[in-house]
Amino acid sequence: SSELAQDPAVSVALGQTVRITCQGYSLRNYYTSWYQQKSGQAPVLVFSGKNNRPSGIPDRFSGSRSGSTASLTITGAQAEDEADYFCNSRDSSGFLLLGGGTKLTVL
Amino acid sequence: QVTLRESGPALVKPTQTLTLTCTFSGFSLGTSGLCVSWLRQPPGKALEWLARIDWDDAKYYSASLKTRITISKDSSKKQVVLTMTNMDPADTATYYCARTILPAYDLDFWGQGTLVTVSS
């Protein structure tokens, strides 16, 4: 099992807003980063733990955190956003933690 | 321009040792806050973090694999090497290296991945 909990699958209608969540106690104290992985491709960082988007990532992707839950919000989901999304953070010993991933379907 | 590329055997036999090399460019692994991580993804499954090596040569290993894996770096060659002993068919996966930035633990650049199949 993964150290950070994510819903296995989420769906969203084209053009609507979707929130993908990541839960874990360590998220209260440490940054959470978000990645998109399309089928057969390497993951891509879409939202940094430092609360910003890497160059080239559309501004419809945003991140937030409340307590032990971090969220990636896609405002106005596009067909090309259909992918797996996963989160990562760290634990108190400096080890990297990963979420199990959420499969996003755009209807 | 930051790039990373994994290389190594596509097929290994059970009980053999796997050696993978991550060759990178566009950054120095001697820069404070920069690290390289190895991760893997079995077909159809979630990513698993394996190991990380930091700019100061600190090393971190997955608790479940720490007896089998070793990470090292050659900064002059711009390479990070992962070795995994006693390979098993369950280790069949795509192996990725990724630049890691502290303190956010962002995996901001990834290699394309290399598929390693463990089979006799």
Interface residues (C-beta under 8 A of the other chain):
Chain A: S2 Y30 Y31 S33 Y35 Q37 A42 P43 V44 L45 S48 G49 K50 P54 F86 N88 S89 R90 G94 F95 L96 L97 L98 G99 G100 G101
Chain B: S37 L39 A46 L47 E48 W49 R52 Y60 S62 A63 Y96 A98 T100 P103 A104 Y105 D106 L107 D108 W110 G111 Q112 G113
